[in-house]
Amino acid sequence: MMTPLLDPTLVLTGGSVIGLVIVAAALLRAWQGWLELKREELSRTPAHHGVDERSGLGTARIELSDLKERIRKLEAIASGVEL
């Protein structure tokens, strides 16, 4: 007769739980390390990233112009479609 402590199902279940805890702890430690790395990168990087404010404004204007053009195209498509 088997003793309840050495039941194969119980042994497998216990081993699986222990393995899951080990994997979860390793993933948590890796996540915390990654977050710390990102914090260091953000603290080292200047706020401007070396970009002149005027060139950033020019880039924003170009993007805004592109968005307006896309809206015009979508409006043209929408006006041609009968609902």
N, C-alpha and C positions, 0 to 999 in steps of 0.2 A: 504494500500500500504506500502511495506517495504522501509525503508530508505537504501540507498546504504552502509552506514557504518555498519549496522547490518546484512548484508548478511551472511548467515551461511558458505558459501564457503570462504568468506573473513576472517571470524573469525577463521575457521579451518586452513587456510593457515597462518595467522598471528601467531596463537598458535604453529603451526608446526615449523615455522621459529625461533620463540623465543626458543622453546625446543631444536632445532638443535644448536643454538648458545650456549645455556647453556651446552649441552653435549660436544660440541667442546671445550669450555673453560675449562671444567673439565678435558677432556682428555689431553689438552695441559699442564695444570698444573701438571697432573700426570706424563707426559712425562718429563717435566723439573725436577721434583723431582727425577725421576729414573736416569736421566743423572747426576744430582748432587750426588746421591748416588754412582754411578759408578766412578765419579771423585774422591770422597773421598776414595773409595776402592783402586783405582790406586795410589793415593798419599801416602797411608799408606803402601802399599806392596813394599818391596824392589825389586830392579831390578832382582836379582837372584832367588827370591822365595825360598831362603835357599838351593838351589841345587848346589852341587859342579860342577865346570866346567868340570872336567874329567868324571863324571858320565853322564853329558849331552852329551859329545863327544861319549861316549860308546853307549848311546841310539841312537844317530844319526847314528852311524855305523851299529847298528842292523837294524834300519829302512832302511838304504841304502841297506843292504844285502837282506832284505825282498823284496824290490822293484826290485833288480836285479833278484832275483829268480822268481818273478812274470813275469818279462819281458822274461826270458828264457822260461817259460811255455807258454806264449802267442806266442812267436816266434815258438815254437814247434807246437802249434796248427795251426798257420798260414801256416807253411811249409807243413803241412799235408792236407791242403785244396786246392783243385784245383779251380782256378777262371775261 
